[in-house]
Amino acid sequence: MRVCCYGSSSAKTPAAYVDESYKLGQVLAKRGHVCVNGAGKSGCMGAMNNGASDGNGDIIGVIHEMFIGKDKLGRAKGDEDGSHPTFRKEELPNGENPPEGAPTRAPMRELLIAGGHDLQERKRLLVENADCICVLPGGCGTFDELWEMACSRGLGLMTMPIVCVSVNGFYAPFEDMLKRAYKDNLLYSLPDDIIHFEPTAEKAVEWLERKVAEVGVQKPNQRRVLSTSKSRMGGFLDNYWGDEEESGHRWLLALTFTTGVIVGAVLSVTTISTLMRRSRK
């Protein structure tokens, strides 16, 4: 399972969040999943990379080019980049003398460098080919990543399960906000169908494994989604009639319905006009 993980990169991240992030890395490695994250070396991301690395797991990091050779303020850092040490070849585990009992296969360590004047390419690379999304505590960047994917899931544009690791109730306000939005008829889906919440990393991974297995046997999503049709009328009918695979039947039905309405209107007008003429006589 390829798991896209979001989380803080702040060196001031509280110890409780750091500890649970390390556990997430360990659990993903132990269960043989690929951990995809922002390649950070501090905060939740750094701890998760530590855990996955210590567990000999597969890790893919995605870092923006602005952090290569510079810190977040753009100051030069010599030959060092902003990524976690596990992505530097000289520090990969399982070299000439691997630890006793360690697997003989060297774990995957891949660092992808995103370009652009914003974070859009980086966010795209993080979720590309992912099976699911796991969100640790974080700040605005984490919130942005989470809600963008939650929006896509809520609209039916993607089916990847999303789970938040709500350490010490960190994501309780988000959970309450989704429930309130649903209560006020502002959501198209149930709150838990958009984002699920678990208190620990282990429970989050177990939930993801179950959901990914379910998605693997489900039929393609047939929820109503925004139409890509060029015609405004076509877009309306696509939304109304649903599944795109039966568009021919939908259009035939729509055409029949529309024709019936027009014919009925014409007959009604004709009948009324005839009656009015007779009454005048």
Backbone hydrogen bonds, N-H to C=O, Kabsch-Sander energy under -0.5 kcal/mol:
donor,donor_aa,acceptor,acceptor_aa,energy
3,V,1,M,-0.7
3,V,34,V,-3.0
4,C,2,R,-0.6
4,C,132,C,-2.4
5,C,3,V,-0.5
5,C,36,V,-3.6
6,Y,134,C,-2.1
8,S,137,P,-2.1
13,T,10,S,-1.4
17,Y,14,P,-0.6
18,V,14,P,-2.0
19,D,15,A,-2.9
20,E,16,A,-1.7
21,S,17,Y,-1.9
22,Y,18,V,-2.1
23,K,19,D,-1.8
24,L,20,E,-1.9
25,G,21,S,-2.0
26,Q,22,Y,-2.2
27,V,23,K,-3.0
28,L,24,L,-2.6
29,A,25,G,-2.1
30,K,26,Q,-2.8
31,R,27,V,-2.2
32,G,29,A,-1.2
33,H,28,L,-2.8
34,V,1,M,-2.3
35,C,33,H,-0.5
35,C,58,D,-2.6
36,V,3,V,-2.9
36,V,34,V,-0.7
37,N,35,C,-0.5
37,N,60,I,-2.3
45,M,8,S,-2.7
46,G,42,S,-2.3
47,A,43,G,-2.2
48,M,44,C,-2.6
49,N,45,M,-2.4
50,N,46,G,-2.2
51,G,47,A,-2.5
52,A,48,M,-2.7
53,S,49,N,-2.4
54,D,50,N,-2.9
55,G,51,G,-1.5
56,N,53,S,-1.6
57,G,52,A,-3.3
58,D,33,H,-0.5
59,I,108,M,-2.8
60,I,35,C,-2.7
61,G,110,E,-3.2
62,V,37,N,-2.1
63,I,112,L,-2.7
65,E,114,A,-2.7
67,F,64,H,-2.1
68,I,65,E,-1.5
69,G,67,F,-0.7
70,K,67,F,-0.6
71,D,75,R,-1.8
74,G,71,D,-2.1
77,K,69,G,-1.8
80,E,77,K,-1.7
82,G,67,F,-1.7
84,H,39,A,-2.1
87,F,84,H,-2.0
88,R,85,P,-2.1
89,K,87,F,-0.6
91,E,88,R,-2.4
92,L,89,K,-1.5
102,A,99,P,-2.1
110,E,59,I,-1.9
112,L,61,G,-3.6
112,L,110,E,-0.6
114,A,63,I,-2.6
114,A,112,L,-0.6
123,K,119,L,-2.5
124,R,120,Q,-2.1
125,L,121,E,-2.5
126,L,122,R,-1.8
127,V,123,K,-1.4
128,E,124,R,-1.2
130,A,127,V,-2.1
131,D,2,R,-3.0
132,C,2,R,-1.2
133,I,161,P,-2.5
134,C,4,C,-2.9
135,V,163,V,-2.7
136,L,6,Y,-2.9
136,L,134,C,-0.5
143,F,139,G,-2.5
144,D,140,C,-2.7
145,E,141,G,-2.1
146,L,142,T,-2.7
147,W,143,F,-2.9
148,E,144,D,-1.9
149,M,145,E,-1.6
150,A,146,L,-2.3
151,C,147,W,-2.4
152,S,148,E,-1.8
153,R,149,M,-2.3
154,G,150,A,-2.7
155,L,151,C,-1.7
156,G,153,R,-1.1
157,L,152,S,-2.7
158,M,152,S,-0.8
163,V,133,I,-2.2
164,C,196,H,-2.7
165,V,135,V,-3.3
166,S,164,C,-1.1
166,S,198,E,-2.8
167,V,165,V,-1.9
169,G,166,S,-1.8
170,F,167,V,-1.6
172,A,169,G,-1.8
175,E,171,Y,-2.2
176,D,172,A,-2.6
177,M,173,P,-2.2
178,L,174,F,-2.2
179,K,175,E,-2.0
180,R,176,D,-2.4
181,A,177,M,-2.5
182,Y,178,L,-2.3
183,K,179,K,-2.4
184,D,180,R,-2.1
185,N,182,Y,-1.7
186,L,181,A,-3.2
187,L,181,A,-0.5
193,D,190,L,-1.2
194,I,190,L,-0.7
194,I,191,P,-1.2
195,I,191,P,-2.4
196,H,162,I,-2.5
198,E,164,C,-2.5
204,A,200,T,-1.8
205,V,201,A,-2.4
206,E,202,E,-2.3
207,W,203,K,-2.2
208,L,204,A,-2.3
209,E,205,V,-2.5
210,R,206,E,-1.8
211,K,207,W,-2.5
212,V,208,L,-3.0
213,A,209,E,-1.7
214,E,210,R,-1.8
215,V,211,K,-2.7
216,G,212,V,-1.7
217,V,213,A,-0.6
217,V,214,E,-1.2
218,Q,214,E,-0.9
218,Q,215,V,-0.5
235,G,231,S,-2.6
236,F,232,R,-2.2
237,L,233,M,-2.5
238,D,234,G,-2.7
239,N,235,G,-2.3
240,Y,236,F,-2.4
241,W,237,L,-3.2
242,G,238,D,-1.7
243,D,241,W,-0.6
246,E,243,D,-1.1
247,S,244,E,-1.5
250,R,246,E,-2.2
251,W,247,S,-2.9
252,L,248,G,-2.1
253,L,249,H,-2.5
254,A,250,R,-3.1
255,L,251,W,-3.0
256,T,252,L,-2.5
257,F,253,L,-2.5
258,T,254,A,-2.7
259,T,255,L,-2.7
260,G,256,T,-2.3
261,V,257,F,-2.1
262,I,258,T,-2.4
263,V,259,T,-2.9
264,G,260,G,-2.5
265,A,261,V,-2.3
266,V,262,I,-2.5
267,L,263,V,-2.6
268,S,264,G,-2.2
269,V,265,A,-2.4
270,T,266,V,-2.5
271,T,267,L,-2.6
272,I,268,S,-2.4
273,S,269,V,-2.4
274,T,270,T,-2.3
275,L,271,T,-2.3
276,M,272,I,-2.2
277,R,273,S,-2.1
278,R,274,T,-2.1
279,S,275,L,-2.2
280,R,276,M,-1.5
281,K,277,R,-1.2
